[in-house]
Amino acid sequence: MSRARTQRVESIAAHAVLLVAVIYALYPLLWVVSLALSPEGQSEPRAVPWPSSPSLDNFRAVTGWGDAARSWLFVRQLSNSLVVSLATAFTAVVIATPTAYALARWDFVGKNGGMRTLLMTQMFPGVASAVPLYLILDALHLLDTRSGLVLVYAATAVPFAIFQLRGAFLAIPVDLEEAAMVDGATRAQAFLKVALPAARPAIAVTSLFAFMSAWNEFILAATFLGRESAYTLPVVLQRYVGEYNTQWGAFAAGAIVVSVPVMALFYVAQRQLLSGLTAGGVKG
Amino acid sequence: MQRALKLLLLVLAVVLLPACAEPTPPSVIVWHHYRGKEQEALEKVARAFEAETGATVALLALPYDGYGAKLEAAIPRGNGPDVFLSPHERLGTYLANKLVTPAGGAFPDEDLARYEAASVDAITDGGTRWAVPLATKCVALYLATKYVQTPPETLEELLTAGRAAGKGVVPLAYEAHSAYFHAPFLHAYGGKLFDGKGFAMVGPEAERAAARVAELSRAHDIPEEPSGDLVKQMFTSGGAAAAISGPWLAADLPPEVRYTVVPLPRIDGAGRMRPYLTVDGAFLTPQGASKERARALVRYLGSDASAKVRAAEGKQVVANRAVWGEIDDPVLSAFHEAGTLAVPMPASVAMRATWVPAEQALRKILRGDATPAAALAEAKARYDDVMRPPPPPPSPVPVVLLMGVLLLAGAIFAVRRVREPSFRRELAASVPAYKYVAHAVVTVFVLVVLPLLAGTATSFFAGTRDEPRYVGLTHYIEILTARGQPLLSHGSFYLTLLVTVGWTLVNVVAHVGIGLVLGTILSRPLMRMRAVYRVLLVVPWAVPSYVTALAWKGMFHRQFGAVNAILAAVGVEPVSWFSQFSTAFTANVATNVWLGFPFMMVVVLGALTSIPKDVLEAAEVDGATRFQAFRLVTLPLLKPTLLPAVVLGSVWTFNMFNVVFLVSGGEPDGTTDILVSEAYRWAFARNAQYGYAAAYAVIIFGLLALASRVTSGVGKERGGAK
């Protein structure tokens, strides 16, 4: 078989695999879309769901279309979600990166114990940590503030971020930094100017992860926030789940609205994700 | 770097902006969980109260999920509301946690004549009135006008009329497996769910009621596996001649559906079907009780003026008697009438633990897996087991002694190490590293480790948060001895552990496998439409899992699910997914793999891009095949980044509560529950035994910690490249 032909066959196979995966990924979402477009929030059971009379009523209801006060509130809640999630991603990465770097590059007293503790924190199911957290935030006077929420989310995301970034730093050859330091750079400069740019793809993945953990969380947000104008979107969505019944149409419409920014963010972040090699710094 | 710093300052400035302070604090703060029309009516009533008294009322609408948790966290700390609205059946929990005060001046004796007697009974406990009753909720019979014109006297008449409606129409749609909806049948035969002390759905009456429902199911008079949503959909689309549901269904029906509502009928050879009645009450918190305006507002909420607005605009079945003469809404009046025939739901804490065993029994009976007598006796045994009172408090001396010895040993060890000169040198050498880690240590300790330690501490206690009782290691002993049952008996710790381990293995293998394949394909440099594929493939991660998990559950529905529709198209018999362990487990796994593979794919993508291309080129020059290059070069280089994701992914899957809870819900019969869902049940569905749940959590933690030591954990691997 010629090389070109092998490549063609491979390319077709690759597309086939991806198509199957895309169908698996998107098929259940047809229901969500169909629910969102059905006026009464009921999707008829069919192999390919499509509402008999699609309408955007649910989207209007969720965003408060046509009612200035309500749509303003929705915009505020959307911006709360964005600010909280972006700040969470940022804070988590800022906290985790130097730690991950230290864990990857140096041996120090307490390193192994600390890493074990970090891993262990992930093992504890958080069934009942809402109340202790409430007490801590109360003591810090951070209840009902976005900063408090961001801190809690970021702290939860930090252990994973540290492990992920440490792995990335381990994969970066240490020679680069040593060369920089021979050239007169300080340790901190070597970290900031050499190691950090090389770890960009991992930082992008880690930020995305931290962003997502904050973006979809509602239990802690509902517990800590005391004003509707401070709510994040998941709390607003969860309001459609009632004691006896759930407004699935509105919930589904809201879920779609909520997921659009994430997809947009991912689309943008892809560039970061793939730029690891092209970022010239790695070659020294 | 300066740019990054500026960005950091900007973000912090935005985040740390003081939460825009309210100009003047409101005189009364009210929390509620109302939505839609009920919420609008409540807001209107609050505005009317403000106009009348000059007070300011701040209303906060909360999600129903987590409402109780928020009340429990906030009120004892003085951060709660002055007034909150809640269904009365949680009164027992509120009393146990001291969240409410007697209504007192908000409900003087002279107001007694205002309210329906049943509503007053519901909010009374120990001779004290604890709330002002606002509205009642119970189920009634919805009749589709095109199939049933005259209200049936008996269930049998209804079924005859329904069967005549034709093929494809179910005579009666309701959530047969739910104990709340089963209660009218139970009451018709003279049975009870709860007798004031414990689970009472046993004996000949309860068996006859269950047998009657099983008969309905076998005759296809009721739909299979009916969820509330399915009931609504069938009734709306003309697929059901009648439905049992509450006032909430009327709010959701489109205007073109013609229907009437009547109280539930009688059953031939038994009595009338009497549903449970719940009463929404306005409760005063300890903080609100001291405020005159809060008391005035609570009283006002029950008044005629308020009731009129709530009935006319909120479509509430108000508990105020005076307004019923003026209401000409037939649906509301029907629910009002149904309410007078209903049984007020017991409000004790012990009542709330009856739902799950009753539902498990009903599902078993409806599937034909057990006779009513056997299933109900089993449910009773399960309830009694769960509610077994904790043993008398042991002396705390052994545990304190143990902790003391451990602390002392730790201190001696630490002192001896510090005295070693080599250790001091190491410590001095570690100082630069500490500068890089100190802030993370502080944050993680305060916000992650401390709450976990607090959780661990609760595992030594039983009773309410307010009055904990020390029980020592009892919870641990109970769990590890399978509560005195055979080790692998139903719902035992060890059986659940086996399921959990299997669940974790299958999921992680699938996540990593799919993630690796997709990640590798997507990083092929010449791949077309890479960007589009990548975005489409992360969609499952982007959409909130609450709604997608339920979409999956719907896809596995026996009668209406897409999976069975697809199977039918290729000639496979429809599968009843949630009636066997193997299929229910498969459904859970399919959902969780769907939810989790995008994350792994993204991690692989990120890791692949850090691999220098020249290494792969070198391998190719050396004559390695593509597969060899992948196995010998790519995979080892992926290891440092992939390994933490795999280890943590396993840990998260081990504790993945959401999917199990939302998709199979433990079906059939709790067999697909994993350890963490068991812990959750102890905390929230079984008499709020937080201590027991915490002990479960600590054991889960111990197991995982052990597992990570046995398999070489994240901490072990050394150096990636060089």
Interface residues (C-beta under 8 A of the other chain):
Chain A: Q7 S11 A14 H15 V17 L18 A21 V22 Y24 A25 L26 Y27 P28 L29 W31 V32 L35 P39 E40 G41 Q42 S43 E44 P45 R46 A47 P49 V83 V84 L86 A87 F90 T91 V94 I95 A96 P98 T99 Y101 A102 L103 W106 F108 V109 G110 K111 N112 G114 M115 R116 T117 L118 L119 M120 T121 Q122 M123 F124 P125 V127 A128 S129 A130 V131 P132 L133 Y134 L135 I136 D138 L143 D144 T145 R146 S147 V150 L151 V152 A154 A155 T156 V158 P159 F160 I162 F163 Q164 R166 G167 A168 L170 A171 I172 P173 V174 D175 R187 L192 K193 A198 A199 P201 A202 A204 V205 L208 F209 M212 N216 F218 I219 A222 T223 G226 R227 E228 S229 A230 P234 V235 L237 Q238 R239 Y240 V241 G242 E243 Y244 N245 T246 Q247 W248 F251 A252 A255 I256 V258 S259 V262 M263 F266 Y267 Q270 L273 L274 S275 G276 L277 V282
Chain B: M1 L7 L8 V11 L12 V14 V15 L16 L17 P18 A19 C20 H33 R35 G36 L60 A61 L62 P63 Y64 D65 G66 A69 K70 E72 A73 A74 R77 N79 P87 K137 G228 D229 K232 Q233 T236 S237 G246 W248 L249 D252 L253 P254 F423 E426 L427 A429 S430 P432 A433 Y434 Y436 V437 H439 A440 V441 T443 V444 V446 L447 V448 V449 L450 P451 L452 A454 G455 T458 R465 I514 V517 L518 I521 L522 S523 R524 L526 M527 R528 A531 Y533 R534 V535 L536 L537 V538 V539 P540 W541 A542 V543 P544 S545 Y546 V547 T548 L550 A551 W552 G554 M555 H557 F560 G561 A562 A565 I566 A569 W594 P598 F599 V602 V603 L605 G606 A607 T609 S610 I611 P612 K613 L637 P640 T641 L642 L643 P644 A645 V647 L648 V651 W652 F654 N655 F657 V676 A679 Y680 A683 Y690 A693 A694 Y696 A697 V698 I700 F701 L704 A705 S708 G713 V714 G715 G719 G720 A721 K722
